[in-house]
Amino acid sequence: MADYPERYRGSYVPFEQMTFDIRREGRGWHGDEFEKSYWAMPEKMEATDGKLYYDEEERLKMLGALLENIGVDRAIRFGDPAVWKAAIAALDG
């Protein structure tokens, strides 16, 4: 894995300050968006208490990035569709 560029070292980006452009169809990052998104991700993959990454914030960053890259149409094929529908219904209710 490449080292973090010097300009990004120590430049922690809280999850709450990140924005994701999640669409139905996945897409790649380009130019400045790639730099900003890639270097805001956790520096390395690790597991703690049976979960990937160090904490919930790191997991949410990775999930957002992956959803941008694969798109919602592919993501909803994982798991039981009834679970996705119930989660969406809870948003509306």
C-alpha positions in Angstrom: 0.0 0.0 0.0 1.3 3.4 -0.9 2.3 5.8 1.9 0.0 8.7 2.6 1.3 11.8 0.8 2.9 14.3 3.1 0.2 16.9 2.5 -2.5 14.5 3.8 -0.7 13.2 6.9 -2.4 14.3 10.0 -5.3 15.7 8.0 -8.0 13.6 9.6 -11.4 14.1 8.0 -14.4 13.3 10.3 -17.2 11.3 8.7 -19.6 14.1 9.4 -17.6 16.4 7.1 -17.5 13.9 4.2 -20.0 14.1 1.4 -20.8 11.1 -0.8 -22.4 11.1 -4.3 -24.1 7.7 -4.2 -26.1 6.9 -7.3 -28.0 4.0 -8.6 -25.1 3.1 -10.9 -21.6 2.9 -9.6 -18.9 5.4 -10.6 -15.2 6.0 -10.3 -13.5 9.0 -8.7 -11.5 11.4 -10.9 -9.0 14.2 -10.4 -9.4 16.2 -7.2 -12.4 14.0 -6.1 -10.1 11.0 -6.2 -7.5 12.7 -4.1 -10.0 14.0 -1.6 -11.9 10.7 -1.2 -9.1 8.3 -1.3 -6.9 10.0 1.3 -9.9 10.4 3.6 -10.2 6.7 3.9 -8.7 4.7 6.8 -5.0 4.2 6.2 -5.1 0.4 6.6 -7.6 -2.4 6.9 -7.8 -4.0 10.4 -10.3 -5.9 12.5 -11.4 -5.2 16.0 -13.9 -7.4 18.0 -14.9 -9.3 14.8 -15.6 -6.1 12.8 -13.6 -4.6 10.0 -11.8 -1.4 10.7 -11.1 0.3 14.0 -14.5 2.0 14.7 -17.9 2.8 13.3 -16.7 6.0 11.7 -14.1 4.2 9.6 -16.6 1.6 8.6 -19.1 4.3 7.5 -16.4 6.0 5.4 -15.6 2.7 3.6 -19.2 1.9 3.1 -19.9 5.3 1.6 -16.9 5.0 -0.7 -17.9 1.5 -1.8 -21.5 2.5 -2.4 -20.2 5.3 -4.7 -18.1 2.9 -6.6 -20.6 0.0 -7.0 -23.9 1.9 -6.9 -27.2 1.2 -5.1 -28.6 -1.1 -7.7 -25.8 -3.6 -7.0 -25.7 -3.1 -3.3 -29.3 -4.0 -2.7 -28.7 -7.4 -4.1 -26.9 -8.3 -0.9 -29.1 -9.8 1.7 -32.9 -10.2 2.0 -34.9 -7.6 -0.1 -37.4 -7.4 2.7 -34.8 -6.0 5.1 -34.0 -3.2 2.6 -37.7 -2.5 2.1 -38.2 -2.3 5.9 -35.3 0.1 6.3 -36.7 2.4 3.6 -40.2 2.2 5.1 -38.7 3.2 8.5 -37.2 6.3 6.8 -40.6 7.3 5.5 -42.4 6.6 8.8 
